[in-house]
Amino acid sequence: MPVYFDNNATTRVDPQVLEAMLPYLSGPHGNASSLHRFGRMARDAVEAARLKVAALVGAQAAEVLWTSGGTESNNLALKGCTAGLKPTRVLYGATEHPAVMEAAESLGDSGWQVEAVAVDQRGVLDWPAFERQLAQGPLRLVSLMRANNETGVIQDIARAAPLVHAAGALLHVDAVQAAGKIPVDFVELGADLMSLSSHKLYGPKGIGALIVGGDVDLAPLHHGGAQERGRRGGTENVAAIVGFGRAAELAVQELGARAAQVQTLRDRLEAGLRAWPRVRIFADGVERIANTVQFGLDGYDGEALLMQLDRKGFAVSSGSACASGKGEPSHVLLGMGIARDIAKGAVRVSFGQDNTAEEVDQFLEVLRTFAAGAA
Amino acid sequence: MIYLDHAATTPLDRRVRDAMLPWLDDVDGYGNPASDHALGRRARQAVEQARVQVAALLGAQADEIIFTSGATEANNLALKGALEFRGLQGAHVVTSRIEHKSVLDTCRYLETLGARVSYLTPNAGGVIDAEQVMAALRPDTALVSLMWVNNETGVINPVEQLAPQLRARGVLFHVDAVQAAGRLPIRLDQLPIDLLSVSAHKCYGPKGIGALFVRKRPRARLSPQIHGGGHEQGMRSGTLATHQIVGMGAAFELAAVAQIEDGVRAAPLRDRLWHALQRLPQSQRNGDPARVVPQLLNLSFEGAEGESLRALLPQLAVSSGSACSSATREPSYVLRALGRDDELASSSLRFSLGRATSLAEIDTAAVQVSMAVLRLRALSPLWDEATGAVAVDATALRAEDNVFGYPVPVWQRFSHTAHAGRLPQAPGSFSAQVGSPAARSMLRVDLHLGRSGIETARFQAYGCPVTIAVGEWLAARLQGQSLQDFQVPDAVEIRAALEIGDDKSHCALMGEDVVRALWQQSRQYHEH
């Protein structure tokens, strides 16, 4: 039974979420767009879930658009607000998820000028540079993440929003890692679009949402069918939508308790790491989500460490699961000015509700053994 | 409830569900398939096994299968991806008017980007001929997209005949095989199709997962439509939903074993349903019977409007067209492409049988549909003229049968039409009729005046339940009225009495129009 410290990559499905899904995996099986009784039951379930996901981020139900996950949400946001327009500029944070970066960069093919916004060495937006970029001519969209998936750094979105709007642009917020970990309020943050994913908050994989503010004009990514008011074609994934709804509801109820629990574990881990020379905790000292620590070991082979941890049954990550298997160091750490060799051996620990203090102690013990062996 | 809507979605097979559950509730089943640790590898292995299962049903290689969130996404990826890769401007595409909305809407979108699209019209049997496709090719044709089996009629298009011809011409061939997979044998190792879309939930698998086959040799090249992370060989990014992919794999593996037997079982049941409903005069079968998959039967019942027909069949889950377009309740564009007029297109029902459909269900469905058709025809002013009234025992429907949620006053009148009928021509009798068959809405009211006022009132209606309810309400409201203090009921009163919403306000206006016409006539009568 492995120790799972990779909850930013994906979380287990909460048993209460699964329980909510089961009737839709066995009983009524309507296509939610069909008009007959089964179809209507499916439709009602989809709409009830929409209310719950809206409540998670303080949005209106009508602003919730279902997608197949965070990646599609990010793609829909960036491409949907730029499609068919005369190309101007799009900005995104240098530490964004690959789905935002690559979707943004793909806009270059249709004539958009796409620029990254630098972060400082702590992973925080470089505000003076950002404000200069905002002032450099017509701008359609700025995409910033609320919480970073690797370092856990929380960006001050509420500070960015008025600046973005003053520049005449829309603000898209990737809240995939933030939702369910810290309070996220669509209106208070001043977002125009916001991406959410179910499987980062104990819901099923394969379902996400894009919150689209009432006055945002969005072109579809998938054409065909009148689902989601013509903005996202395809038969609704009813069971997964119901699961996401239940997961969102639980996240609202348990937010404080969950954060407090993982905070204890993170404090314990960080205390252990700090006692050890040559450990560097990235984004140390800035506001981060409570479950995430990313660190590097100066002078050790980080990749060997990751393999060792895997062999010992610890599921951790070097960075984004979406970028793993490529052998490339994390763009997040490189963006923060971390040297390539250190970035390459970075370890990300992301705690979840099932983790215990004993697991943290075991983890520290394995690290100590490794260090002793490598020294 | 009898479920005959398997072309819209199928129930999840219990064995598929059992295969999925470990990836939702096991302690080590939830890893991200992209993660480089034990849990991630375990999920990845499950995904790869499912990829082999999906490929096997199609006669493809596992690395030719790209998982998507469903067939809509697969169709979008195939068309946009192929054209984007080759350069859109001026590229010519051949498709048909009877494709699924996800192909048609994508083609319309591609047109806005500079592509040119030819939309072929099927013959009266619903078939797109191979010759027709070849004749539509131009030197600049980049892509042909054709569905293997139509979702509304079940008609099989000659893609097997077309594929080698298109390959010889060097034209990329995309096939929407959503309705074909699990119903027809598909051998992509023998058939030079370049891109092929499939869906799990039409095949007893879960919703929210589909796949696009992308041929490796010769390689069909696509530009990705969802960026980020480079999953699925860079063609489709996003965390793979392990449980759904495993479910699709299990469903396709089952289909490989069951598809022949499923067809052999369905054909006689489908034929039995057709023989039973054929006894209704003027029912027409849509789609060439010799070319239809065994699970499907699409019929038009002249004189029975589709929405009312569905409303009278609360225990029967059938579709009156593609589920994807019924939200707009327009008559089926597929049937119109086959040459059916609006009236016949909107009086159609699609019966799609499944693995568990029983003989008893078919017989019950046949009786229920026959009763409903006869009942609506008896109410129709058109039908009466054509054939003479058919007497039907119009048993009152119960409140709980109102499954489509009509306003209660509408449902009460629609389900119990005590004032239906015509009055004989006689002095003091008046009759007025508004609407037209093409508008799919007609209302006729007959009155007989006596000394003190309106002695008798009767109505006939062809149209949705609200139109019929307006007729019934009007006849009841008019009968027994004295002419001295007569107030013509207007649309506002009708809407208020029947709680008719904005979307059906035209039905109330028809009511007002027919009363005005009657009032005119009766005043002329009194002046003489």
Interface residues (C-beta under 8 A of the other chain):
Chain A: M1 P2 Y4 D6 A9 T10 T11 R12 V13 P15 L18 M21 L25 S26 H29 G30 N31 S33 S34 L35 H36 R37 F38 G39 R40 T67 S68 G69 G70 T71 E72 N74 N75 G84 H97 P98 A99 V100 M101 E102 A103 E105 S106 S197 H199 P204 K205 G206 I207 L221 H222 H223 G224 G225 A226 Q227 G233 G234 T235 E236 N237 V238 A239 A240 L306 L309 D310 G313 F314 A315 V316 S317 S318 S320 A321 C322 A323 S324 G325 K326
Chain B: M1 Y3 D5 A8 T9 T10 P11 L12 R14 R17 M20 L24 D25 V27 D28 Y30 G31 N32 A34 S35 D36 H37 A38 L39 G40 T68 S69 G70 A71 T72 E73 N75 N76 H100 K101 S102 V103 L104 D105 T106 R108 Y109 T112 S199 H201 P206 K207 G208 I209 Q225 I226 H227 G228 G229 G230 H231 S237 G238 T239 L240 A241 T242 H243 Q244 R310 P314 L316 A317 V318 S319 S320 A323 C324 S325 S326 A327 T328 V403 F404 G405
